[in-house]
């Protein structure tokens, strides 16, 4: 009888150890993208309202997951036992809880927000083309900038094709900003065929309009010739992301030989 109790005790210990080892093998619950298999590491997900759904695979835990969606008016979901798809419904923030029967759980915060492009101005330069131009003109264009170094341009898109939206211009490092609406289109430069994004901007409560030419992942160099000049206001090398603002009309009356003038914002694209 004692031997039977002994073997029962050994079996119980083995079962407990096996259960603990099995649970340890499962590890915590986490999500990986179904497309590129990148893991969400900060517990946050941002989705465009124009997305047809973001797909993820649930990993870790023991399986047999239960899913609790906090607000289906912000985000809905579909789960087929393998792929979890989050479907945006409206702008806002919500959370989803994923749990298993062993007490493992994972909470994901989901933000549905319009796509944005956020740029910080690092420095300003100018380019001019024409006859009988002076270096002072180049310096004046850079000095007259409506956006100083440390300012930002925040583009928020309001349609799925990313052609319309609003622009917030932060003139400097403070939180003050001006608002306008924009129409975006893709263009090519006449001389080199270089692709750029053109933004036609109308500022609210003002007659001010801007034509911005956005070049990304390209290199802009400073140079001075008889007919073309540019300068960086801080004397530093230019960045590889920049906006050209067409300003010819503002200075042509004073400089009759002027044919083209651009104010250039050298940018860093922010996350």
NORURSUL-V222227 format. One record per residue. N is the residue number from 1. RES is the residue in three letters. BURIAL is # if it has 16 or more other C-alpha atoms within 10 Angstrom, else .. Layout:
# NORURSUL-V222227
{{N/RES/BURIAL} {N/RES/BURIAL}}
This chain:
# NORURSUL-V222227
{{1/UNK/.} {2/UNK/.} {3/UNK/.} {4/UNK/.} {5/UNK/.} {6/UNK/.} {7/UNK/.} {8/UNK/.} {9/UNK/.} {10/UNK/.} {11/UNK/.} {12/UNK/.} {13/UNK/.} {14/UNK/.} {15/UNK/.} {16/UNK/.} {17/UNK/.} {18/UNK/.} {19/UNK/.} {20/UNK/.} {21/UNK/.} {22/UNK/.} {23/UNK/#} {24/UNK/.} {25/UNK/.} {26/UNK/.} {27/UNK/.} {28/UNK/#} {29/UNK/#} {30/UNK/#} {31/UNK/#} {32/UNK/#} {33/UNK/#} {34/UNK/#} {35/UNK/.} {36/UNK/.} {37/UNK/.} {38/UNK/.} {39/UNK/#} {40/UNK/.} {41/UNK/.} {42/UNK/.} {43/UNK/.} {44/UNK/.} {45/UNK/#} {46/UNK/.} {47/UNK/#} {48/UNK/#} {49/UNK/#} {50/UNK/#} {51/UNK/.} {52/UNK/.} {53/UNK/#} {54/UNK/#} {55/UNK/#} {56/UNK/#} {57/UNK/#} {58/UNK/#} {59/UNK/#} {60/UNK/#} {61/UNK/#} {62/UNK/#} {63/UNK/#} {64/UNK/.} {65/UNK/#} {66/UNK/.} {67/UNK/#} {68/UNK/.} {69/UNK/#} {70/UNK/.} {71/UNK/.} {72/UNK/#} {73/UNK/.} {74/UNK/#} {75/UNK/#} {76/UNK/#} {77/UNK/#} {78/UNK/.} {79/UNK/#} {80/UNK/.} {81/UNK/.} {82/UNK/.} {83/UNK/.} {84/UNK/#} {85/UNK/#} {86/UNK/#} {87/UNK/#} {88/UNK/#} {89/UNK/#} {90/UNK/#} {91/UNK/#} {92/UNK/.} {93/UNK/#} {94/UNK/#} {95/UNK/#} {96/UNK/#} {97/UNK/.} {98/UNK/#} {99/UNK/#} {100/UNK/#} {101/UNK/.} {102/UNK/.} {103/UNK/.} {104/UNK/#} {105/UNK/#} {106/UNK/#} {107/UNK/#} {108/UNK/#} {109/UNK/.} {110/UNK/#} {111/UNK/#} {112/UNK/#} {113/UNK/#} {114/UNK/#} {115/UNK/#} {116/UNK/#} {117/UNK/.} {118/UNK/#} {119/UNK/#} {120/UNK/#} {121/UNK/#} {122/UNK/#} {123/UNK/#} {124/UNK/#} {125/UNK/#} {126/UNK/#} {127/UNK/#} {128/UNK/#} {129/UNK/#} {130/UNK/#} {131/UNK/.} {132/UNK/.} {133/UNK/#} {134/UNK/.} {135/UNK/.} {136/UNK/.} {137/UNK/#} {138/UNK/#} {139/UNK/#} {140/UNK/.} {141/UNK/#} {142/UNK/#} {143/UNK/#} {144/UNK/.} {145/UNK/#} {146/UNK/.} {147/UNK/#} {148/UNK/#} {149/UNK/#} {150/UNK/#} {151/UNK/#} {152/UNK/#} {153/UNK/#} {154/UNK/#} {155/UNK/#} {156/UNK/#} {157/UNK/#} {158/UNK/#} {159/UNK/.} {160/UNK/.} {161/UNK/.} {162/UNK/#} {163/UNK/.} {164/UNK/#} {165/UNK/#} {166/UNK/#} {167/UNK/#} {168/UNK/#} {169/UNK/#} {170/UNK/#} {171/UNK/#} {172/UNK/#} {173/UNK/.} {174/UNK/.} {175/UNK/.} {176/UNK/.} {177/UNK/#} {178/UNK/.} {179/UNK/#} {180/UNK/#} {181/UNK/#} {182/UNK/#} {183/UNK/.} {184/UNK/#} {185/UNK/.} {186/UNK/.} {187/UNK/.} {188/UNK/.} {189/UNK/.} {190/UNK/.} {191/UNK/.} {192/UNK/.} {193/UNK/.} {194/UNK/.} {195/UNK/.} {196/UNK/#} {197/UNK/#} {198/UNK/#} {199/UNK/#} {200/UNK/#} {201/UNK/#} {202/UNK/#} {203/UNK/#} {204/UNK/.} {205/UNK/.} {206/UNK/.} {207/UNK/.} {208/UNK/.} {209/UNK/.} {210/UNK/.} {211/UNK/#} {212/UNK/#} {213/UNK/#} {214/UNK/#} {215/UNK/#} {216/UNK/#} {217/UNK/.} {218/UNK/.} {219/UNK/.} {220/UNK/.} {221/UNK/.} {222/UNK/#} {223/UNK/.} {224/UNK/.} {225/UNK/.} {226/UNK/.} {227/UNK/.} {228/UNK/#} {229/UNK/#} {230/UNK/#} {231/UNK/#} {232/UNK/#} {233/UNK/.} {234/UNK/.} {235/UNK/.} {236/UNK/.} {237/UNK/.} {238/UNK/#} {239/UNK/#} {240/UNK/#} {241/UNK/#} {242/UNK/#} {243/UNK/#} {244/UNK/#} {245/UNK/#} {246/UNK/#} {247/UNK/#} {248/UNK/#} {249/UNK/.} {250/UNK/.} {251/UNK/#} {252/UNK/.} {253/UNK/.} {254/UNK/.} {255/UNK/#} {256/UNK/.} {257/UNK/.} {258/UNK/#} {259/UNK/.} {260/UNK/#} {261/UNK/#} {262/UNK/#} {263/UNK/#} {264/UNK/#} {265/UNK/#} {266/UNK/#} {267/UNK/#} {268/UNK/#} {269/UNK/.} {270/UNK/.} {271/UNK/.}}
